[in-house]
Amino acid sequence: MKSYKIKLFFTGDEDLVKTENIEAENPFEAKEILLKKYGAIKPRIEDKSFEILSKIEILGYTIL
């Protein structure tokens, strides 16, 4: 098992960058986990904006 540090880039009304730590066996599994979590358009009702995951960048990993 590895812990991947991944940078997520979102586009929408504003461009956002988030960093996540994901535990997975390989980078493809980590990508699938993130796509399930962020793959859809995420509307934010309070400020009537949205964000779309546009890019995933693996920064590194640690063996657990």
N, C-alpha and C positions, 0 to 999 in steps of 0.2 A: 504494500500500500504506500502511496506517495501523497504528499500534500502539495498541490500546485498553487502558486500565486499567479493570479490571472487578472489582467487589466481589461475592462469592458468599456467600449466606446458606444455612446448612445447619440442618435440624432433625433431631432424633433424641433419643437419651438425653441429650445436651447440645447447646445451641445453639452453633454455630460460625460465624465470619466469616473468610473468606480473601480475599486480593486477588491477582489474576492479571494479567499483561500478555500479550495475545494479538495476534499480527500477522495482519491480515485486510484484505480489500478494503472491507468494509462491516460495520456492526454485526450484521447478520443472519448473516453468515458467522462472525463471532466467537462469536455465541450458539450456532450449530451445533457449532463446535469444542468449546465448553465442555460442551454437552449430551452429546456423544460421550464426553468425558472423565469427567464427573461425573453424568450423567443417571440412572444406576442407583443402587439402594440399595447403599451401600458398607459391608459388614460389617467390623468390626475384631475379629478372632479373639482377640487377646491380652486385651482387656478386655470381650469379649462385648457390644459395643455396635454401633450403626449410625448412619449419617447419610444424610439425603435432601436433595438440592439443592432449596431451596424458593423462592429468589428470585435474580435476576441484575440488578445495577445497574451501568450504564456510568458511570464517573466522569469520563472524558475520553479524548481521543485525541491522538496526535502523528503528523504526516505524515512518512513515511520517505522 
